[in-house]
């Protein structure tokens, strides 16, 4: 069975073009979302359409961007359908995962998405390394400044305060203070 899904981003847009195309494609059931962005992952109509798709069924959309805007979301959704024994078809884009050519197009899209994720990861790592070389802290903001850590170390070494007492004064957990002292190579 073919199950259709149609979506428009605003309430004043019309679903007729998509509904007509899905009907001509032989969709027996059609689910819709109106006034919902493609960037929104949780959509009632889409959830209903996916739930209605069973083994041997095909989820059909008029155009790929009606299903979603994120390539990674599209690929994970189509892969989920494939794992459940269902197919996917995009009428305007010529993608039909029930055919050999459609599977090829889908795999090429998947490879491109994976390549894009790798590039983003590489750029992020390179940016973090460059920031570290410039002496910038990368990651979660530090709870204690260097001055606070130095002061705490001095107070504890001189016996004027305990680690627990200094942690309380600095409004941090004792473990946080100990790690900061160790990281900055202050001895107790």
Buried (B, 14 or more C-beta within 10 A) or exposed (E): EBBBBBBBBEEEEEBEEBBEBBEEBEBEBBBBBBEBEBEEBEBEBBEBBBEBBEEEBBBBBBBBBBBBBBBEBBBBBBBEBBEEEBBBBBBEBEBBBEEEEBBEBBEEBBEEBEEEEEEEEEEEEEEEEEEEEEEEEEEEEEBBEEEBBBBBBEBBEEEEBEBEBBBBBBEBEBEBBBBBBEEEEBEE
